[in-house]
């Protein structure tokens, strides 16, 4: 089945590329311009099965995903990777559902032992992130408010998800003051913390230099907050 999905992803990608050639050129132009602006090294399309490069993992990684516009570098002393990724899932009826993401990965310095955390919209059924909850069935919504009251702007937009064992730890890192800034500046981006990295996701959005700037700056800010919290708490 994976081989069939991979072939369908390739076919869907080619169909989308042919229909939206102008959109594809604009996306490439924005990413290349952004990489030149912030000093990332741009590699273009990469093959996870053959090319020798650091694969951006997290919840969107699969055996069938296709990566283009891959770039790496440093920003505010953080190791950064960037990619535009497409993938597809097949439902019980054999219908293909395609998804696309722009993803930034920032390697944490002091918070490498943080548990797996996802921050996204409340409803994840049939979303581009639904695979996370089918793969990691123990992930649950964190009941915020153990230590302090959270701003309504954050709680109305976002939920934090983790295993119940780590609920308290998640609240200690994603404090009310940090999530207040997130509510004001991150929406509608999603965030994953996994295996010593922070992943910033934009799904099915028009790729512009402004979007990329926002994602990278927000990602670096959040990575710094988590690292500072790690030093303080430990």
C-alpha positions in Angstrom: 0.0 0.0 0.0 2.9 2.4 0.8 4.3 1.9 -2.7 0.9 2.7 -4.2 0.5 5.8 -2.0 4.0 6.9 -3.0 3.2 6.6 -6.6 -0.1 8.5 -6.1 1.8 11.3 -4.3 4.2 11.6 -7.3 1.3 11.6 -9.7 -0.7 14.1 -7.6 2.4 16.3 -7.3 2.9 16.3 -11.1 -0.7 17.1 -11.7 -0.6 20.0 -9.2 2.6 21.3 -10.6 1.3 21.3 -14.2 -1.9 23.1 -13.2 -0.2 25.6 -10.9 3.0 26.2 -12.7 2.9 29.9 -11.9 2.2 29.2 -8.2 5.1 26.8 -8.1 7.4 29.5 -9.6 6.3 32.1 -7.2 6.9 29.6 -4.3 10.4 28.9 -5.5 11.1 32.5 -6.0 9.9 33.4 -2.5 12.0 30.6 -0.8 15.1 31.4 -2.8 14.9 35.1 -2.1 14.2 34.4 1.6 17.3 32.0 1.8 19.5 34.7 0.2 18.1 37.2 2.7 18.8 35.3 5.9 21.8 33.3 4.7 20.4 29.8 4.3 22.0 27.5 1.8 19.4 26.4 -0.8 19.5 22.9 -2.3 16.2 22.6 -4.1 14.5 19.2 -4.3 15.9 16.3 -2.3 15.1 12.6 -2.2 14.8 11.1 1.3 15.6 7.6 0.0 18.8 8.5 -2.0 20.2 11.9 -1.2 22.7 12.4 1.7 21.1 15.1 3.8 19.5 15.8 7.2 15.8 14.7 6.8 13.4 17.0 8.5 11.3 14.6 10.6 8.5 15.3 13.0 4.8 14.4 12.4 4.9 15.0 8.6 7.7 12.6 7.9 6.7 9.3 6.1 8.0 6.8 3.6 6.0 8.6 0.9 6.6 12.3 1.4 8.3 14.4 -1.3 10.5 17.3 -0.4 11.4 20.4 -2.4 13.0 23.7 -1.7 15.2 22.2 1.0 17.6 24.7 2.7 19.9 24.7 5.8 21.9 27.2 7.8 21.9 29.1 11.1 19.8 31.9 12.5 20.3 33.6 15.8 22.8 30.8 16.7 20.3 28.0 16.0 20.8 25.3 13.4 17.9 25.7 11.0 16.4 23.5 8.2 13.6 24.5 5.8 11.6 22.4 3.4 8.4 22.5 1.4 6.8 19.0 1.8 3.9 17.2 0.2 2.3 13.9 1.1 -0.9 12.1 0.8 -3.0 9.6 2.8 -5.4 7.1 1.5 -8.8 6.5 3.2 -10.7 3.3 3.4 -12.4 4.0 0.1 -9.0 4.4 -1.7 -9.4 8.2 -2.1 -6.2 10.2 -1.9 -6.0 13.2 0.3 -3.0 15.4 -0.4 -1.4 17.8 2.0 1.4 20.4 1.8 3.5 22.1 4.4 6.2 24.6 4.8 8.4 23.4 7.7 11.1 25.0 9.7 13.2 22.8 12.1 15.3 24.5 14.8 17.6 22.3 16.9 17.2 23.1 20.6 20.3 23.6 22.8 19.2 22.9 26.4 15.7 21.5 26.0 16.6 18.3 24.2 14.9 16.1 26.9 11.5 17.8 26.4 8.6 15.3 25.8 6.7 15.1 22.5 4.4 18.1 22.4 2.1 19.4 19.7 0.4 22.8 19.6 -2.4 23.3 17.1 -6.0 24.1 16.5 -8.5 22.4 18.8 -10.0 20.2 16.1 -7.5 17.8 14.4 -9.9 15.3 12.8 -9.3 15.2 9.0 -6.7 17.9 9.4 -3.2 17.9 7.9 -2.0 16.8 11.3 -4.5 14.0 12.0 -1.8 11.3 11.4 -0.1 12.4 14.6 -3.1 11.4 16.7 -3.6 8.1 14.9 0.1 7.2 15.2 0.5 8.5 18.8 -2.8 7.5 20.4 -1.6 8.5 23.9 -1.4 12.2 22.9 -4.2 14.1 24.8 -5.2 17.7 25.2 -3.3 19.3 28.1 -5.7 20.7 30.7 -4.2 24.2 31.3 -4.5 26.2 34.5 -2.7 24.1 37.2 -0.4 27.0 38.1 -1.8 30.1 36.5 -4.6 31.4 34.3 -4.1 31.3 30.6 -5.1 34.1 28.3 -8.4 33.6 26.5 -6.9 34.5 23.1 -4.6 31.5 23.4 -7.1 29.0 24.7 -9.7 30.0 22.1 -7.2 29.3 19.3 -4.9 26.6 20.4 -4.6 23.4 22.3 -1.5 21.7 23.6 -1.2 18.0 23.3 1.1 15.5 25.1 1.0 12.3 27.0 -0.8 12.6 30.3 2.5 11.8 32.1 3.9 15.1 30.9 1.0 17.5 31.4 2.7 19.4 34.3 6.0 19.6 32.5 4.3 21.0 29.4 2.6 23.8 31.5 6.0 24.7 33.1 7.5 25.2 29.6 4.5 26.7 27.9 3.7 29.3 30.5 0.8 31.8 30.4 3.2 34.6 29.4 4.8 32.5 26.6 1.4 31.4 25.2 0.1 34.9 25.3 2.8 35.9 22.8 2.1 32.8 20.8 -1.6 33.7 20.6 -0.7 37.2 19.3 1.9 36.2 16.7 1.8 32.5 15.7 -1.8 31.9 14.4 -2.5 29.9 12.2 1.0 28.2 12.5 1.3 24.9 14.3 4.2 23.8 16.5 5.7 20.4 17.4 8.5 19.7 19.9 10.1 16.4 19.2 13.5 14.7 19.7 15.3 17.9 20.6 13.9 20.1 17.9 11.1 22.7 17.4 9.1 22.3 14.2 7.1 25.3 12.9 4.4 24.3 10.4 2.3 26.3 7.9 -0.1 24.0 6.0 -1.7 24.7 2.6 -0.8 28.4 2.7 0.6 30.7 0.0 4.3 30.8 0.4 5.7 34.3 0.7 8.8 35.9 2.1 6.6 37.5 4.8 5.3 34.1 5.8 8.8 32.6 5.9 10.1 35.5 7.9 7.3 35.1 10.4 7.9 31.4 10.8 11.6 31.7 11.3 11.5 34.6 13.7 8.7 32.9 15.7 10.5 29.6 15.7 13.8 31.2 17.0 11.9 33.1 19.7 10.1 29.9 20.9 13.3 27.9 20.8 15.0 30.5 22.9 12.1 30.6 25.4 12.1 26.8 25.8 15.9 26.7 26.2 15.8 29.5 28.9 13.0 27.6 30.7 15.1 24.5 30.6 18.0 26.2 32.3 15.7 27.8 34.9 13.8 24.7 35.7 16.8 22.4 35.8 
